[in-house]
């Protein structure tokens, strides 16, 4: 089976590209989408961002806010993946990789405009945004609309992180901006853009399936919305989740993603096997998720 992994992070400070390729080969993955992460640890020092976070922390009765700030900055520092890293890797192995760039929307219009110029590069098939880690509300951000207009004009896809994130971002209040319902106004307005809601709204170690229903509802209403399985392949062992996806008519808009190597201790093969080994999925559904659906999107690139 020629599997396509739509969600790989080349965190080269932790893992080599040779290891990623080895993992892909071992799991039967022919092509992968490498994803950048444009985040900045200095963002937590910004008054407009930190005052909002601090108010949430106080509401949660978390008083040592300086410790939380250091924790957030450290995680953001480790998570960063420059667009140039992704572009260079795609150019070196175009037969194996596609690229998704990233734009830190909260940096302002000049920053967004400059970053989008870089993403016109043919090594990028689209943009990945992280509302919680980039500190912006998708339903209110003018910068996001500029990115949507760019994707429409350039024929790029637009992926959003949905669900929580590690560390303090496991608190739903801190990750509120990554709720799928905040993305719906964009999917409704920009119907000619292919949107991908990463993690099916379910990314959370503490609250699995946290915003699963929101993601499914949006995808069922708009046929330009796809869902990727990265970090949440466990859903295919969940009878209610599989039934809901099937009833919503979404089996032909699910994209396999491993999120490798972000989910610590989990290999690409383990993510693949969660789908192949699911007793709840039909054989044809497994083929759609593991590669056939992705080919419908990638045939334009």
TINUBA-393370 format. One line per 4 residues: for each residue x, y, z of N, C-alpha, C. Coordinates in steps of 0.001 Angstrom, whole numbers, padded with zeros to 6 digits. Layout:
X,Y,Z,X,Y,Z,X,Y,Z ~ ...;
This chain:
000849,-001190,000000,000000,000000,000000,000889,001245,000000 ~ 000663,002161,-000934,001458,003386,-001017,000811,004433,-000117 ~ 001317,004532,001094,000717,005404,002106,001278,006818,001988 ~ 000429,007807,002253,000849,009207,002283,000638,009736,003694;
001705,010267,004282,001639,010839,005628,001538,012358,005479 ~ 000362,012909,005802,000105,014324,005569,000564,015216,006720 ~ 001298,014670,007695,001609,015490,008874,002891,015004,009548 ~ 004039,015530,009088,005345,015206,009669,006052,016513,010011;
006665,016570,011203,007413,017762,011613,008915,017462,011596 ~ 009679,018107,010723,011126,017871,010693,011857,018644,011795 ~ 011722,018155,013018,012389,018769,014168,013841,018295,014196 ~ 014664,018926,013383,016014,018415,013153,016922,018561,014369;
016502,019321,015365,017267,019372,016604,017097,018118,017439 ~ 016068,017340,017117,015754,016131,017882,015889,014860,017057 ~ 015745,015000,015741,015713,013819,014881,016247,014202,013500 ~ 016909,013282,012838,017498,013583,011533,016513,013277,010410;
016756,013874,009260,015901,013587,008111,016077,012138,007665 ~ 017269,011596,007898,017502,010185,007567,016616,009281,008415 ~ 016430,009671,009671,015560,008874,010543,014109,008978,010102 ~ 013698,010168,009668,012323,010341,009170,012096,009463,007949;
013053,009466,007033,012928,008631,005829,012909,007154,006187 ~ 013724,006767,007158,013733,005374,007595,012386,004988,008184 ~ 011823,005876,009001,010504,005632,009589,009439,005507,008493 ~ 009508,006371,007497,008550,006323,006392,008658,004998,005649;
009888,004612,005324,010096,003364,004574,009599,002160,005365 ~ 009891,002156,006646,009498,001039,007503,007982,000893,007577 ~ 007271,002035,007484,005817,002025,007606,005105,001944,006265 ~ 005883,001894,005172,005270,001832,003855,004744,003166,003366;
005311,004258,003881,004893,005602,003482,005746,006069,002307 ~ 005103,006309,001176,005835,006735,-000009,006134,008215,-000020 ~ 005169,009020,000418,005336,010477,000417,004876,011052,001752 ~ 005498,012166,002124,005130,012826,003369,005045,014328,003190;
004217,014949,003988,004098,016405,003994,004836,016926,005222 ~ 005906,017690,004979,006701,018275,006054,006111,019627,006434 ~ 005986,019873,007739,005258,021045,008213,006151,021927,009082 ~ 006176,023220,008740,006914,024207,009530,006077,024657,010722;
006734,025253,011708,006054,025809,012884,006677,027181,013164 ~ 005991,028244,012768,006503,029603,012954,005999,030158,014285 ~ 006737,029857,015341,006394,030361,016669,007610,031061,017257 ~ 007362,031923,018234,008434,032736,018802,008299,032770,020320;
009305,032282,021062,009226,032313,022533,009102,033725,023089 ~ 009540,034734,022320,009434,036116,022803,007998,036611,022807 ~ 007101,035900,022121,005705,036348,022076,005075,036412,023463 ~ 005517,035539,024374,004899,035534,025704,005306,036755,026519;
006285,037506,026031,006684,038741,026706,005853,039936,026244 ~ 005083,039738,025178,004273,040839,024660,003077,041106,025565 ~ 002875,042368,025902,001818,042723,026848,000442,042318,026345 ~ 000190,042524,025037,-001134,042214,024495,-001442,040729,024581;
-000409,039887,024493,-000593,038438,024585,-000594,037976,026034 ~ 000407,038412,026795,000562,037878,028140,-000554,038298,029090 ~ -001089,039498,028951,-002158,039928,029857,-003375,039024,029722 ~ -003671,038582,028521,-004792,037675,028304,-004513,036307,028931;
-003293,035800,028724,-002928,034501,029301,-002944,034570,030823 ~ -002400,035644,031364,-002327,035780,032821,-003728,035810,033434 ~ -004662,036485,032791,-006042,036507,033296,-006646,035105,033317 ~ -006345,034318,032273,-006844,032937,032233,-006229,032115,033357;
-004929,032302,033576,-004244,031560,034645,-004834,031887,036010 ~ -005117,033155,036235,-005724,033534,037520,-007105,032903,037672 ~ -007877,032861,036578,-009193,032223,036627,-009079,030739,036970 ~ -007955,030147,036556,-007710,028724,036833,-007028,028511,038184;
-006853,029607,038922,-006175,029555,040229,-004728,029090,040107 ~ -004081,029497,039020,-002649,029236,038831,-001927,030550,039106 ~ -001179,030600,040200,-000627,031870,040665,000820,032098,040246 ~ 001577,031038,040033,002998,031196,039665,003090,031437,038154;
002658,032602,037743,002561,032886,036305,003935,033017,035641 ~ 004938,033452,036378,006274,033583,035785,006830,032206,035414 ~ 006570,031221,036264,007012,029859,035939,006310,029365,034683 ~ 005010,029657,034564,004264,029261,033365,004823,029962,032135;
005156,031230,032277,005720,031980,031141,007014,031340,030659 ~ 007884,030953,031598,009149,030306,031221,008884,028972,030527 ~ 007926,028233,031062,007550,026944,030475,007056,027118,029037 ~ 006205,028113,028819,005662,028357,027486,006769,028762,026517;
007642,029646,026958,008743,030096,026103,009650,028934,025728 ~ 009922,028051,026687,010777,026897,026421,010148,025967,025390 ~ 008854,025706,025537,008178,024828,024580,008166,025439,023186 ~ 007897,026746,023105,007871,027412,021801,009252,027389,021138;
010300,027543,021950,011660,027496,021414,011957,026130,020804 ~ 011558,025077,021487,011822,023713,021006,010958,023336,019812 ~ 009796,023980,019689,008849,023606,018634,009140,024270,017294 ~ 009928,025320,017280,010121,026103,016050,010733,025283,014917;
010135,025413,013742,010701,024828,012523,010593,025877,011436 ~ 011720,026376,010985,011759,027463,010005,011250,027008,008643 ~ 010578,027902,007946,010109,027598,006593,011249,027178,005678 ~ 012426,027783,005870,013567,027447,005012,014036,026013,005209;
013898,025506,006434,014242,024106,006698,013355,023192,005868 ~ 012049,023462,005885,011106,022651,005116,011383,022777,003621 ~ 011568,024000,003141,011821,024214,001719,013060,023461,001249 ~ 014147,023534,002022,015391,022856,001640,015214,021342,001584;
014488,020790,002541,014278,019341,002560,013425,018882,001378 ~ 012417,019667,001034,011572,019318,-000110,012379,019387,-001404 ~ 013208,020400,-001531,014023,020548,-002745,015030,019404,-002886 ~ 015538,018900,-001765,016497,017802,-001804,015838,016478,-002157;
014580,016297,-001735,013888,015022,-001984,012463,015276,-002474 ~ 012303,015883,-003651,010950,016209,-004136,010106,014980,-004433 ~ 010762,013843,-004617,010017,012610,-004887,009406,012028,-003614 ~ 009840,012532,-002449,009341,012009,-001173,008519,013033,-000385;
008809,014325,-000589,008225,015319,000300,007473,016441,-000406 ~ 006427,016901,000274,005767,018169,-000009,005969,019039,001230 ~ 005744,020347,001104,005944,021232,002248,004742,022102,002564 ~ 004506,022289,003855,003555,023288,004336,004350,024314,005136;
004294,025567,004712,004947,026629,005462,004072,027076,006613 ~ 004576,028024,007386,003814,028538,008523,004049,030043,008640 ~ 003042,030755,009151,003123,032209,009317,002602,032564,010706 ~ 003419,033261,011478,003015,033689,012814,002106,034914,012675;
000814,034664,012641,-000181,035684,012325,-000142,036851,013304 ~ 000149,036585,014571,000094,037641,015578,001210,038670,015431 ~ 002145,038448,014510,003266,039367,014317,002885,040641,013568 ~ 001696,040685,012990,001267,041901,012302,001321,041788,010791;
000715,042767,010114,000487,042694,008666,001779,042701,007853 ~ 002776,043499,008260,004032,043539,007504,004740,042196,007562 ~ 004738,041590,008738,005370,040282,008908,004656,039240,008055 ~ 003317,039261,008115,002523,038292,007348,002789,038442,005857;
002806,039678,005384,003031,039926,003948,004388,039389,003508 ~ 005430,039644,004293,006777,039170,003943,006841,037650,003960 ~ 006235,037042,004981,006262,035577,005092,005538,034928,003920 ~ 004435,035507,003495,003671,034930,002388,004441,035004,001074;
005250,036034,000915,006090,036112,-000288,007022,034911,-000361 ~ 007552,034507,000791,008445,033345,000841,007698,032059,000492 ~ 006410,032010,000842,005645,030778,000653,005107,030622,-000768 ~ 005406,031569,-001636,005077,031399,-003056,005973,030339,-003700;
007054,030024,-003036,007997,028984,-003462,007244,027688,-003799 ~ 007630,027061,-004904,006950,025837,-005351,007106,024667,-004392 ~ 008045,024762,-003454,008217,023658,-002507,007107,023639,-001448 ~ 006283,024679,-001417,005174,024734,-000464,003843,024533,-001184;
003061,023589,-000684,001720,023375,-001239,000667,024131,-000428 ~ 001095,024734,000680,000143,025460,001486,000740,025996,002769 ~ -000156,026368,003693,000208,027038,004933,-000404,026280,006109 ~ 000338,026197,007208,-000176,025604,008454,-000175,026691,009534;
-001319,026852,010190,-001460,027841,011252,-001762,027154,012578 ~ -001273,027778,013667,-001402,027240,015024,-002026,028319,015916 ~ -003335,028455,015920,-003955,029556,016667,-003542,029638,018128 ~ -003411,028496,018801,-003064,028515,020227,-001603,028906,020449;
-000692,028366,019664,000736,028650,019830,001147,029980,019207 ~ 000339,030476,018274,000623,031759,017624,-000272,032883,018166 ~ -001110,032541,019121,-001874,033522,019903,-002777,034422,019053 ~ -003635,033804,018242,-004594,034604,017480,-005930,033877,017394;
-006980,034661,017284,-008338,034139,017151,-008694,034086,015664 ~ -008859,032900,015078,-009117,032798,013633,-010369,033547,013188 ~ -011353,033671,014058,-012601,034312,013654,-012501,035833,013637 ~ -011424,036386,014222,-011298,037846,014318,-010052,038406,013641;
-009109,037568,013312,-007810,038027,012819,-007857,038492,011364 ~ -007432,039739,011126,-007317,040246,009754,-006174,039544,009023 ~ -005143,039179,009780,-004008,038492,009174,-004398,037159,008574 ~ -005292,036433,009239,-005744,035143,008719,-006479,035340,007392;
-007248,036390,007301,-007958,036648,006042,-006991,036958,004913 ~ -005890,037632,005231,-004850,037866,004219,-004259,036529,003751 ~ -004079,035621,004690,-003542,034308,004342,-004543,033528,003491 ~ -005818,033635,003831,-006852,032977,003023,-006854,033529,001595;
-006755,034832,001481,-006720,035444,000146,-005490,034986,-000632 ~ -004365,034845,000075,-003141,034333,-000552,-003352,032906,-001051 ~ -003921,032067,-000202,-004135,030664,-000576,-005096,030561,-001763 ~ -006116,031374,-001777,-007053,031387,-002906,-006331,031807,-004189;
-005545,032864,-004100,-004857,033414,-005272,-003784,032463,-005806 ~ -003052,031826,-004884,-001919,030988,-005276,-002286,029511,-005418 ~ -003533,029167,-005115,-003945,027766,-005216,-003324,026874,-004154 ~ -003124,027423,-002945,-002521,026665,-001841,-003600,026142,-000894;
-003270,025105,-000157,-004182,024595,000868,-003884,025295,002188 ~ -004836,025234,003132,-004663,025889,004424,-005035,024906,005533 ~ -004046,024573,006353,-004246,023653,007460,-004243,024417,008783 ~ -005140,024049,009684,-005190,024611,011028,-004961,023510,012060;
-004151,023820,013061,-004102,022961,014242,-005427,023111,014979 ~ -006029,021991,015384,-007247,022055,016194,-007098,021117,017391 ~ -007615,021559,018521,-007465,020809,019758,-006501,021517,020687 ~ -006039,020828,021700,-005104,021412,022666,-003664,021235,022178;
-002726,021541,023045,-001295,021372,022780,-000639,020882,024066 ~ 000644,020500,024003,001295,019976,025209,001454,021024,026309 ~ 001773,020542,027500,002088,021425,028621,000881,022217,029088 ~ 001089,023482,029400,000010,024338,029893,-001104,024467,028867;
-000793,024234,027595,-001811,024305,026544,-002794,023131,026613 ~ -002526,022165,027504,-003534,021122,027725,-004775,021692,028415 ~ -004636,022867,029035,-005800,023538,029598,-006644,024072,028437 ~ -007883,023627,028267,-008692,024083,027141,-008827,025595,027058;
-008803,026260,028202,-008938,027720,028198,-007733,028384,027527 ~ -006555,027768,027656,-005349,028315,027037,-005333,028033,025533 ~ -005942,026919,025135,-005977,026516,023726,-007293,026880,023032 ~ -008069,027743,023642,-009398,028090,023130,-009374,028537,021669;
-008315,029242,021255,-008249,029745,019876,-008157,028617,018842 ~ -007836,027410,019290,-007741,026273,018366,-009016,025447,018322 ~ -010112,026040,018742,-011413,025368,018600,-011858,025423,017145 ~ -012321,024314,016594,-012770,024313,015200,-013860,025342,014906;
-014740,025614,015854,-015849,026536,015578,-015363,027943,015253 ~ -014156,028306,015696,-013611,029621,015382,-013077,029689,013952 ~ -012895,028531,013329,-012406,028464,011949,-013568,028443,010959 ~ -014747,028069,011430,-015893,027919,010526,-016199,029158,009701;
-016126,030383,010244,-016405,031543,009390,-015501,031621,008159 ~ -014283,031144,008278,-013347,031142,007154,-013727,030079,006127 ~ -014069,028891,006603,-014442,027813,005680,-015714,028159,004926 ~ -016562,028946,005558,-017815,029361,004914,-017562,030454,003870;
-016674,031395,004193,-016417,032519,003289,-015529,032132,002119 ~ -014520,031292,002388,-013536,030944,001355,-013772,029497,000905 ~ -014869,029291,000203,-015262,027932,-000183,-014399,027352,-001299 ~ -013581,028196,-001927,-012702,027697,-002990,-011309,027348,-002469;
-011125,027371,-001156,-009861,026956,-000539,-010058,025585,000099 ~ -009070,024726,-000036,-009077,023449,000675,-008545,023672,002084 ~ -009412,023485,003069,-009031,023592,004480,-008824,022190,005053 ~ -007817,022059,005900,-007602,020810,006632,-007596,021129,008126;
-008476,020483,008868,-008496,020621,010324,-007664,019479,010905 ~ -006443,019805,011279,-005541,018778,011813,-006058,018252,013144 ~ -005875,016971,013362,-006197,016292,014621,-007708,016141,014869 ~ -008529,016460,013870,-009992,016296,013981,-010526,016936,015262;
-009926,018059,015666,-010379,018752,016868,-010152,017995,018151 ~ -009372,016920,018107,-009316,015969,019229,-007971,015917,019946 ~ -007039,016788,019589,-005700,016729,020171,-005747,017082,021660 ~ -005551,016100,022492,-005453,016311,023936,-005125,014990,024613;
-004089,015006,025438,-003753,013810,026208,-004698,013639,027393 ~ -005219,014764,027890,-006063,014720,029085,-007551,014642,028764 ~ -007958,015225,027639,-009378,015256,027261,-009535,014788,025812 ~ -009300,013498,025545,-009420,012994,024176,-010782,013342,023568;
-010752,013637,022257,-011972,013993,021511,-012559,015322,021971 ~ -011733,016202,022524,-012237,017414,023164,-013181,018217,022260 ~ -012765,018481,020998,-013624,019242,020090,-013880,018445,018804 ~ -013919,017130,018967,-014188,016219,017852,-015497,016585,017158;
-016545,016773,017928,-017866,017021,017351,-017899,018330,016571 ~ -017205,019340,017068,-017141,020608,016333,-016472,020412,014974 ~ -015370,019681,014945,-014653,019451,013688,-015518,018672,012701 ~ -016171,017634,013176,-017015,016808,012308,-018193,017625,011776;
-018797,018441,012623,-019927,019257,012187,-019535,020205,011063 ~ -018377,020837,011205,-017930,021779,010172,-017629,021053,008869 ~ -016893,019943,008958,-016545,019192,007746,-017788,018648,007048 ~ -018799,018291,007819,-020018,017752,007209,-020819,018835,006489;
-020622,020093,006887,-021352,021200,006258,-020654,021779,005036 ~ -019320,021663,004988,-018548,022298,003918,-017642,021266,003255 ~ -017865,021041,001966,-017091,019989,001302,-015678,020413,000939 ~ -015296,021650,001302,-013901,022082,001138,-013083,021847,002405;
-013689,021198,003388,-013014,020948,004666,-012671,019474,004799 ~ -011384,019207,005061,-010866,017862,005260,-010367,017738,006694 ~ -010155,016520,007142,-009690,016252,008502,-008461,015352,008447 ~ -007440,015667,009257,-006307,014735,009294,-006242,014023,010637;
-005679,012822,010603,-005721,011904,011745,-004507,012023,012655 ~ -003647,013014,012432,-002388,013081,013169,-002613,013156,014685 ~ -001907,012305,015382,-001935,012192,016853,-003256,011668,017399 ~ -004228,011380,016531,-005535,010924,017037,-006006,009663,016312;
-005083,008843,015843,-005481,007595,015188,-006219,006665,016131 ~ -006131,006937,017442,-006898,006147,018415,-008396,006235,018150 ~ -008835,007268,017438,-010263,007425,017141,-010814,006237,016355 ~ -009940,005547,015624,-010405,004439,014790,-010530,003127,015571;
-010287,003237,016871,-010606,002143,017785,-011840,002491,018608 ~ -012441,003626,018317,-013589,004151,019068,-014841,004003,018199 ~ -015732,003103,018597,-016905,002792,017777,-017775,004022,017516 ~ -017954,004860,018528,-018781,006059,018358,-018152,007030,017361;
-016825,007197,017453,-016135,008131,016548,-016210,007647,015107 ~ -015946,006365,014882,-015989,005825,013519,-017401,005924,012945 ~ -018393,005594,013749,-019786,005684,013290,-020146,007117,012941 ~ -019701,008054,013763,-020008,009468,013510,-019359,009946,012214;
-018098,009593,011988,-017407,009996,010759,-018060,009375,009528 ~ -018463,008125,009658,-019099,007429,008538,-020474,008036,008241 ~ -021256,008256,009273,-022595,008818,009091,-022549,010237,008518 ~ -021484,010980,008860,-021324,012342,008358,-020804,012364,006922;
-020512,011188,006369,-020031,011098,004992,-018620,011612,004807 ~ -017758,011399,005808,-016419,011992,005779,-015293,011002,005513 ~ -015601,009755,005246,-014532,008782,005015,-013678,009133,003793 ~ -014245,009886,002852,-013467,010270,001677,-012819,011648,001830;
-012839,012183,003080,-012124,013438,003359,-011286,013334,004633 ~ -010839,012112,004923,-009924,011875,006034,-008531,011624,005480 ~ -007528,012278,006071,-006149,012172,005611,-005280,011586,006718 ~ -004535,010550,006387,-003639,009979,007389,-002511,010953,007705;
-002244,011114,008995,-001084,011876,009454,-000539,011231,010711 ~ 000770,011237,010850,001377,010609,012031,001716,011607,013128 ~ 002001,012873,012745,002498,013909,013657,003906,013578,014137 ~ 004561,012646,013478,005909,012225,013863,006864,013411,013773;
007795,013581,014724,008018,012797,015942,007438,013463,017193 ~ 006394,014281,017015,005875,015088,018126,005249,014230,019218 ~ 004526,013179,018821,003929,012290,019821,005037,011374,020331 ~ 005606,011732,021458,006796,011060,021955,006563,009558,022152;
007504,008769,021647,007427,007331,021805,006613,006626,020742 ~ 005957,007401,019859,005120,006790,018820,005808,006914,017463 ~ 005907,005805,016757,006515,005789,015427,005442,005999,014367 ~ 005876,006243,013140,004923,006350,012037,004207,005015,011856;
004955,003920,012003,004359,002600,011821,003233,002350,012821 ~ 003423,002801,014054,002366,002607,015053,001095,003343,014661 ~ 001231,004545,014100,000062,005295,013648,-000617,004581,012484 ~ 000185,004070,011558,-000367,003319,010426,-001115,002087,010924;
-000496,001376,011868,-001098,000130,012348,-002404,000341,013110 ~ -002564,001528,013709,-003827,001810,014394,-004986,001855,013398 ~ -004674,002238,012170,-005715,002282,011137,-005856,000918,010463 ~ -004725,000337,010069,-004774,-000977,009421,-005395,-002009,010360;
-005087,-001914,011641,-005573,-002903,012600,-006955,-002625,013162 ~ -007597,-001550,012700,-008923,-001226,013218,-009960,-002235,012732 ~ -010690,-002832,013644,-011778,-003742,013283,-013057,-002992,012935 ~ -013026,-001668,013114,-014222,-000859,012878,-014265,-000280,011466;
-013097,-000221,010820,-013021,000325,009464,-013125,-000775,008423 ~ -013782,-000464,007328,-013828,-001382,006197,-012532,-001259,005406 ~ -012227,-002298,004629,-010983,-002301,003863,-010859,-001092,002958 ~ -011935,-000738,002260,-011914,000407,001353,-011694,001704,002112;
-012268,001805,003316,-012093,003013,004126,-010637,003181,004549 ~ -009981,002078,004878,-008565,002151,005238,-007727,002651,004065 ~ -008035,002167,002858,-007305,002604,001667,-007515,004093,001414 ~ -008734,004569,001612,-009030,005989,001428,-008217,006834,002402;
-008239,006463,003671,-007569,007255,004701,-006056,007241,004518 ~ -005498,006097,004209,-004044,005950,004169,-003391,006509,002907 ~ -004179,006831,001892,-003515,007365,000703,-004417,007908,-000384 ~ -005506,007221,-000657,-006328,007624,-001803,-006911,009020,-001650;
-007352,009375,-000448,-007899,010715,-000238,-006836,011784,-000460 ~ -005647,011551,000074,-004565,012530,-000056,-004196,012765,-001511 ~ -004238,011707,-002314,-003878,011870,-003726,-004820,012827,-004453 ~ -006075,012906,-004010,-007016,013842,-004631,-006551,015287,-004448;
-005979,015574,-003282,-005468,016931,-003009,-004135,017167,-003698 ~ -003244,016189,-003601,-001872,016381,-004081,-001749,016334,-005597 ~ -002757,015840,-006284,-002676,015780,-007750,-002580,017160,-008380 ~ -002947,018208,-007636,-002853,019576,-008152,-001478,020190,-007943;
-000555,019426,-007328,000769,019991,-007030,001884,019183,-007675;
